[in-house]
Amino acid sequence: MPHGYADTPAGRALAAASEREARAAAVAHLQRRSVWLDRIEAEFGRDAAEAATKRSDQTMQGVPGQQQHARAADAARAFYEEARARRTGYSIPPAARLPIDAELYSFDGPCICTLKADVTLLAFKIDEADDGASMWIATEIDAQSLDAVLDDRLTLRDAMEAPFYQRIDVDPNLIVRDVSTLAARDINRDWLPAPGVMLHPTPTYDAPSP
């Protein structure tokens, strides 16, 4: 653009047109993001939509203004596609032994552990039948969160708060009978560890009576 052209009527008109195009593009990206977030809430529930919104917002950090809304819309779409893929569950095949990577807490057998599938899962035993068959709830956990659990900087419940869960039924020998994927809205909240509980609870001490 020639020097001084921006101060001419034609230059100002061109700048105004460019600004209108930028605003229209931003609105279009915001609408596209809204569509994906609405789909996520409709199919997977409010918790999943809130997680998608948080991820979408994070992608805008440090991105130039004109690209922020496009990145946010793309992140919402990616979350939706990942959620659809997770419906089939992770690679925990039936008729195989529960893929325990590390036992974190045991009482007459493993009760809290990590599982090694396509990703690392934190698994919590929620019920056990008289014959020893049991039901587990598991969700993906990253290395940073797992370290925080092991160091008692993150409660078990907070570590397991997630948009999606794997319900795993195993026989008395820990052979997988069935695996199903559940959205957060479809699980019984009592299945999760009690609020405030760490992996290594602080022991209580009752002082002797005087």
C-alpha positions as semicolon CSV with decimal commas, in nm:
position;residue;x (nm);y (nm);z (nm)
1;M;0,000;0,000;0,000
2;P;0,154;0,336;-0,102
3;H;0,268;0,569;0,174
4;G;-0,022;0,786;0,289
5;Y;-0,283;0,577;0,110
6;A;-0,443;0,475;0,441
7;D;-0,539;0,838;0,501
8;T;-0,725;0,868;0,174
9;P;-1,099;0,796;0,141
10;A;-1,022;0,482;-0,059
11;G;-0,770;0,368;0,202
12;R;-1,012;0,425;0,487
13;A;-1,284;0,240;0,299
14;L;-1,051;-0,055;0,243
15;A;-0,956;-0,062;0,610
16;A;-1,321;-0,050;0,713
17;A;-1,406;-0,335;0,476
18;S;-1,119;-0,545;0,614
19;E;-1,238;-0,480;0,968
20;R;-1,593;-0,586;0,878
21;E;-1,460;-0,905;0,721
22;A;-1,254;-0,980;1,032
23;R;-1,558;-0,926;1,258
24;A;-1,774;-1,145;1,035
25;A;-1,511;-1,420;1,040
26;A;-1,488;-1,401;1,420
27;V;-1,866;-1,429;1,453
28;A;-1,869;-1,728;1,218
29;H;-1,601;-1,905;1,424
30;L;-1,788;-1,832;1,748
31;Q;-2,105;-1,977;1,599
32;R;-1,914;-2,285;1,482
33;R;-1,770;-2,334;1,831
34;S;-2,118;-2,297;1,980
35;V;-2,255;-2,564;1,749
36;W;-1,987;-2,813;1,858
37;L;-2,035;-2,733;2,227
38;D;-2,411;-2,780;2,192
39;R;-2,353;-3,119;2,029
40;I;-2,119;-3,223;2,308
41;E;-2,372;-3,129;2,576
42;A;-2,657;-3,301;2,391
43;E;-2,468;-3,628;2,344
44;F;-2,236;-3,642;2,645
45;G;-2,381;-3,410;2,910
46;R;-2,302;-3,080;3,079
47;D;-1,976;-3,199;3,240
48;A;-1,836;-3,287;2,901
49;A;-1,947;-2,953;2,757
50;E;-1,777;-2,768;3,042
51;A;-1,455;-2,963;2,986
52;A;-1,472;-2,886;2,613
53;T;-1,529;-2,517;2,684
54;K;-1,229;-2,508;2,916
55;R;-1,006;-2,675;2,658
56;S;-1,136;-2,446;2,385
57;D;-1,064;-2,137;2,595
58;Q;-0,711;-2,258;2,671
59;T;-0,626;-2,285;2,301
60;M;-0,682;-1,911;2,260
61;Q;-0,409;-1,817;2,504
62;G;-0,111;-1,656;2,333
63;V;-0,274;-1,669;1,989
64;P;-0,311;-1,350;1,779
65;G;-0,661;-1,201;1,798
66;Q;-0,771;-1,289;1,446
67;Q;-0,681;-1,655;1,499
68;Q;-0,820;-1,703;1,849
69;H;-1,177;-1,783;1,755
70;A;-1,076;-2,021;1,475
71;R;-0,850;-2,213;1,715
72;A;-1,126;-2,227;1,977
73;A;-1,378;-2,365;1,725
74;D;-1,127;-2,624;1,604
75;A;-1,060;-2,732;1,964
76;A;-1,431;-2,781;2,031
77;R;-1,465;-2,994;1,719
78;A;-1,159;-3,201;1,815
79;F;-1,307;-3,265;2,161
80;Y;-1,631;-3,385;2,005
81;E;-1,449;-3,621;1,769
82;E;-1,239;-3,760;2,055
83;A;-1,555;-3,812;2,261
84;R;-1,718;-4,003;1,978
85;A;-1,411;-4,223;1,946
86;R;-1,406;-4,295;2,319
87;R;-1,754;-4,442;2,308
88;T;-1,601;-4,768;2,193
89;G;-1,378;-4,776;2,501
90;Y;-1,006;-4,821;2,534
91;S;-0,829;-5,138;2,433
92;I;-0,930;-5,352;2,731
93;P;-1,044;-5,667;2,555
94;P;-1,298;-5,899;2,716
95;A;-1,169;-6,244;2,816
96;A;-0,827;-6,096;2,896
97;R;-0,688;-6,024;3,241
98;L;-0,746;-5,676;3,380
99;P;-0,433;-5,488;3,261
100;I;-0,311;-5,370;3,602
101;D;0,003;-5,160;3,573
102;A;0,047;-5,069;3,940
103;E;-0,151;-5,145;4,255
104;L;-0,192;-4,826;4,455
105;Y;-0,407;-4,969;4,735
106;S;-0,495;-5,329;4,818
107;F;-0,723;-5,499;5,068
108;D;-0,776;-5,867;5,000
109;G;-0,676;-5,787;4,644
110;P;-0,632;-5,470;4,440
111;C;-0,880;-5,188;4,510
112;I;-0,716;-4,884;4,350
113;C;-0,474;-4,925;4,063
114;T;-0,355;-4,793;3,732
115;L;-0,439;-4,979;3,414
116;K;-0,232;-4,976;3,099
117;A;-0,447;-4,957;2,786
118;D;-0,403;-4,714;2,496
119;V;-0,352;-4,464;2,778
120;T;-0,303;-4,484;3,154
121;L;-0,629;-4,522;3,346
122;L;-0,691;-4,473;3,717
123;A;-0,924;-4,752;3,830
124;F;-1,130;-4,782;4,148
125;K;-1,314;-5,097;4,258
126;I;-1,672;-5,001;4,338
127;D;-1,837;-5,334;4,415
128;E;-1,750;-5,697;4,481
129;A;-1,991;-5,992;4,478
130;D;-1,982;-6,283;4,718
131;D;-1,814;-6,500;4,454
132;G;-1,529;-6,248;4,410
133;A;-1,648;-6,095;4,084
134;S;-1,612;-5,718;4,089
135;M;-1,704;-5,398;3,911
136;W;-1,458;-5,115;3,849
137;I;-1,479;-4,756;3,732
138;A;-1,180;-4,614;3,546
139;T;-1,087;-4,294;3,371
140;E;-0,786;-4,155;3,189
141;I;-0,520;-3,985;3,399
142;D;-0,212;-3,796;3,284
143;A;0,134;-3,830;3,436
144;Q;0,116;-3,497;3,622
145;S;-0,215;-3,582;3,790
146;L;-0,097;-3,932;3,877
147;D;0,215;-3,791;4,044
148;A;-0,009;-3,555;4,243
149;V;-0,222;-3,850;4,358
150;L;0,085;-4,049;4,462
151;D;0,220;-3,748;4,654
152;D;-0,116;-3,676;4,822
153;R;-0,147;-3,338;4,650
154;L;-0,466;-3,439;4,467
155;T;-0,765;-3,626;4,608
156;L;-0,877;-3,948;4,445
157;R;-1,215;-3,800;4,361
158;D;-1,065;-3,493;4,194
159;A;-0,832;-3,719;3,996
160;M;-1,129;-3,920;3,873
161;E;-1,356;-3,629;3,782
162;A;-1,387;-3,662;3,405
163;P;-1,636;-3,636;3,119
164;F;-1,613;-4,010;3,044
165;Y;-1,559;-4,333;3,234
166;Q;-1,498;-4,699;3,165
167;R;-1,711;-4,943;3,363
168;I;-1,528;-5,275;3,378
169;D;-1,679;-5,601;3,505
170;V;-1,432;-5,876;3,594
171;D;-1,463;-6,231;3,724
172;P;-1,302;-6,355;4,051
173;N;-0,972;-6,409;3,863
174;L;-0,973;-6,050;3,730
175;I;-1,062;-6,169;3,380
176;V;-1,256;-5,895;3,200
177;R;-1,617;-5,989;3,130
178;D;-1,742;-5,660;2,990
179;V;-1,630;-5,301;2,927
180;S;-1,862;-5,008;2,860
181;T;-1,808;-4,634;2,819
182;L;-2,028;-4,399;3,021
183;A;-2,065;-4,023;3,015
184;A;-2,033;-3,850;3,353
185;R;-2,408;-3,786;3,363
186;D;-2,476;-4,161;3,337
187;I;-2,275;-4,283;3,634
188;N;-2,376;-4,313;3,997
189;R;-2,174;-4,044;4,177
190;D;-2,144;-4,278;4,474
191;W;-1,916;-4,491;4,258
192;L;-1,643;-4,228;4,287
193;P;-1,413;-4,205;4,590
194;A;-1,551;-3,995;4,874
195;P;-1,466;-3,622;4,859
196;G;-1,143;-3,523;5,031
197;V;-0,990;-3,872;5,047
198;M;-0,622;-3,899;4,956
199;L;-0,443;-4,215;4,850
200;H;-0,255;-4,218;5,181
201;P;-0,499;-4,085;5,447
202;T;-0,340;-3,909;5,742
203;P;-0,365;-4,145;6,040
204;T;-0,567;-4,021;6,333
205;Y;-0,433;-4,036;6,686
206;D;-0,651;-4,049;6,992
207;A;-0,472;-3,899;7,288
208;P;-0,492;-4,109;7,603
209;S;-0,734;-3,994;7,865
210;P;-0,576;-3,805;8,154
